[in-house]
Amino acid sequence: MAAASTGRASPGRADLVEMTGFGSNPGDLRAWTLVPAGLSRNAPLVVVLHGCTQSAGDYDRGTGWSELALAEGFALLFAEQTRSNNPNLCFNWFVPGDVRQGGGEVESIRQMIDAMVDAHDLDRRRIFVTGLSAGGAMAASMLATAPELFAGGAIIAGVPHGVAGSMSQAFERMRGAGLPDAAATAALVRAASSHTGPWPTLSVWHGSNDGMVDAANAEALAAGWASLHGVSAPSSEPFGGHMRRVWRDKRGKAVIEAVIIAGMGHGAPVTARGAEACGTPGSFMIETGISSTRRIAAFWGIAPQMASASPAASMPKASEIGGIEAMINNALRQAGLLR
């Protein structure tokens, strides 16, 4: 059956339109889309996955993805969880059947992507996926189960693919307990598909004070994907008192970045002020003076590069920055990358 638009707007965003008929939809998810008027042929597609308790419209309003898509000319696809699947509207990243290639929620999202690309003549070489928290964990599973589909991904306060197979294990990993080392994390990704080609690029974001998903998960993601890409020894770059590390391949291309926001709790970094303004601060949308949306899109090459982050009004103290470095070193030791 061909995909169709219902004409219904998503709660919270009048310009997101529901797409139906995109496939068998084994994961029983909903799909919301934004296609800017006059979008050029072979435009990029960004797939966006919300966090727990959120709708597609909530997440879009907070992060400003529609705002950026309209300005820069790319299409958006928001997968949305249903309460019949998860009462808290979390993507089921810890349910094996939902993160296994060809089934469950990952297959529903793949079907949505295929329908969007075909319906709007989008560029299959420039498909990207991003998400927050449970959506970030599901983005990790999309990158693992369908790496050939994506040019890049971005995971905010998320968890690596395949590290939990039950609710109890999910909570352990969220606390930073029992995370695999870099080689094992990479092996879980490799085992999720038969992919033998190049791997997508990856942007990882996390708050140093995240009390819901420990920042050790960010380190596990970065370390595992560095192993996949065969890169090591990241460079640290100025980032307004926060910490940004970049891993580059032999040609000098940035294939992984990891950004730790000093003092930030659980949520996506957004800002409503200055030249970087994008989105609206709110629940799990944290005003930091930095737009993760703009900077992730710039890392992917579908939006202009931003200047190095300016020190925010709540500039971290030296002791806080030292705390970030200590947290990173501890996570690297857990991952077996530092003695």
N, C-alpha and C positions, 0 to 999 in steps of 0.2 A: 504494500500500500504506500502511495506517495505521501510524503509529509505535507501537513496542511497547517495553516494558521487559523486559530479560533477567533482572532480579533479581540480576545479578552486580555485585559491588562493585568499585570502582576500587582498584588497588594503592595503599596509603597512606591511603585514606579509606573507611571502612566504610559511610558514609552517602551516597556517590555511587553512582548506579545507571546502568548502561548503557542507552542508548536505541538501538534498531535500527529498520529499516524506515522511516526518515524521508524517503526519496526515492531518486533514482537515484544519489546520492552520487558524482559524477564525480571528486571529489578523493580518494576512498578514505580518508576520515577516520573516527575513532570519536567518539561523542558520549556524555558522561556528564552526569547531571542530579542536581539536588537540588530537591525540592519540599517545603517544610516542611509538616508535618501541619496541617490546618485552614487552609491558605492561602486568603485571601479572594479573591473574584472580582475580576478586573481588577488583579491584583497586578503589580508591575514584573518585568522579566526582565533579568538581567545575563549577558552572554556573556563568557566568560573564556578567554583564549588563552595557553598556557604558553610558556616559553622553550625554547631548545635544550637537549637532554639531559634534559628534564623530562617527567614524565607529568602528566595532569590532577590526579591525587591529590597528587603532589609539590607542585605549584603551589598547590593549595588549602590543604594543610597549612601551607605557608610563609606565604601571604598572609592566611589566615583568612577567605576569602570565605564559606565555609559558616557559620562562626561568626557573622558579621554577618547573613547571610541569615536564619538561624534567629531571631536577636534582632529583626530589623526587618521580617520578613515579605515577602521577595521570592524569586523562583525563580532558579535558576542553571543555566546550560548551559555545559559545558566541552567545546570541541572538542579532540580529541587527535590528534596526528600519529602516523603509523605508520612503522616502519623501512623498509618496502618503498618508501615515498615519499622518505624522507630518513633516512640511516643515523644522523644525529645528532639526529633527532627535531625538527628545525627546520621550522617552516612555510615553504613555498617562496615567500616574498614577492618573490624576484628572478626567478622563472620566469613569463614573460608569460602563459602559458596558465592559470596558477593564480590570477592576480589580474585576470583579465578578466571583466567582467560576464557572467553566464550560464554560466561554465565553471569547471572545476578546483576548487581548494580554497575559493574564495569562494562558489561556488555550493553546495558541500556544506554550508557553514556557514549559508547562507541557508535551505536546506532544513531543517536542524535547527531553526532559529528558528521557521519556519512551523509545523513539527510540534509544537514545544513550546507555542506560543501557542494552537494549536487544541486540543491535548490537555488543557490546564490553564486555558483561558479567561483568558489573561493580557492585559494592557493593551498594545495595539499602539502606544499613544502614549508608552509608557515602557519602551522597549527600549534597552539600553546595551551597549557593548562595550569591553573593556579587554584589554591584553596586555603582556607583558614581552619586550624584545629582538626576536627573530624574531616572537614573538606580538604585540608592539607594532607591528611593521611590518605584520603581517597585519591587525591592528585598523585601521591607517591605510587599508589597501586595502578593508576592509569599509565604512568610512565613506565612501570615495570611490566604490565601485561600487554601494552601496545606501544613499545618504544619507537617502532617504525612510523607511528602516526604523528609523533610530536617533534617539533624542532627544539622546544624548550619547555621547562616547567618552573613553577615557583611554589614553594611550600612555606606557609607562615604558621608557626607554632604547631607543627605537625609531627607525625611519627613515621618512621621508615616502613616500607612495605613488608608484609609477611611476618612481622615480629610478634603478633598476637593472634591466637586462634579462639579466644573466648573473652567474655566480659572481664573475668578476673585477671587474665593476662593483660588485657588492655589497660586496666588501671595500674598494674605494675609497671608497664612500659611508660605510661604517662608520668609516673613518678621517677622515671629514669632507671628503674631496676630491671636487671636481666637483659639489657640491650646487647646485641651481638657486636663483635669486633668488626673492623672494616671489611675484612675478607668475607666473613659470614654474611654481613649486610649486602655486599655486592653479590654473593652467591644466591641469596634469596631473590634478588632482582633478575639475575641471569636465568634462574629456574622458572620464572614466571612466564617465559615465552621462549620461542626458538630463535629469537633475534640474533643475528650475527653482524649486523651493520654498525654504523656509528651511533653513539648514545646521545640523547637530547642534552642540551645544556641545562643547568639547574641553578636557581636562585633560592637560598634558604634564609629565612628571617625568623628571629626569636627575641623575646624580651629576657633580659638577664634575671628579672624578678618574677618570672612566670611561675605561679604557684599551682597551676592546673596541669600544664604539660612541661615537665622539666626541660631546661635548655640542653641537657645532655642529648636529647633527641636530635637537636640541630647538629650537634657535633657528630652523632652517629650517621646522619644523612650525608653530611659533607664528606666524612671519611669514607663511607661506602661508595659514594659516587666518584670520589677521587680515585678509588681503586678501579672502578669501571672504566674511567677515562685514562687510567694509567698516568696520573699526574700526582705530583707531591710538592712539598715546600711552597705553600702559598705565600704571596706577598701581602703585607698589611698596608692599607691605604688610609689616608686621613678621612675621617667621617664625622666631623663635628663633635668629637669627644666620645663617640661610640666606636665600635670595632667592626671593620669590614675587611675580610680577607678574600683574595682572588686566586684561583688556580688557573694556570694557563697551559695550553698544550704546546707542543714543540714549535708550532708556527706562531706562538704568541697570542693565540685567540683565548679569550676568557671563557672557560667552559663551566666553571662553578664559582659562585660567590656565596659567602656566608656573612650575614649582617646580624650582629648582636646589639640590640638597643639598650643602653644603660638605664637601669631603673624601671624598665617597662614590664608590666604584668602580662596577662594573657589577652591577646588581641592583635589586631592589625594596626601598624603604624600609619596614621593619617594626619593631615594638617588642613586646616581651613584658613590659613593665613599665608600671605606672601606670594611670590611667584610660583611656588610649588603647590599652592592650594588645590586640593582635589578631594571630594567627598565631604562627609559630615561626621564629626566626632559623636560617639554615643556608646551604647552597650557593645563591648568588645571592639570598639573602634577608638583607638587611643591617640589623642592629640600629642604629637611628638615633634612637630615642626618639620617632619619628613613624610612625604607621600610614598609609601611602599608601592602603590599602584603605578605612579609615574616612573619610579626607578626600576621596577621590574620590567615594565614595557621598554624602557631604554636599554636595559641589559639584553633584552631579546632583539633589539634593533628595530622596533616598530613605533618608537616615539623618540623625541629628541633627548640627547644626553643632558643630565642635570649637572649643575656645578656641585663641587664637593659640599656636603651638608654643612650648614652654618651652625655654630654652637647655639643650642636652644636656650630659652630663658632659664630653664632648669638644667643648666650645664652640669654634667656629672662631676663630682669631686674626684680628686686623684685616687682617693681610697676606693671609690666605686669602680673606677676604671681598673684598678688593681684587682678588685673582686671579680670583674669579668675575666681578666686574664687567668686568675686562679681557677675559676669555673671551667674555662676552656682547657687548661692544662689537666685538670682532674678528669674531664670527659675524654681527653685524648689518651690518658693513662688507661681508662676503662676500655677504650677501643683498641688498646695495644699498640698505639702509635707513639707513645712517649713513655720513657722509663723514669 
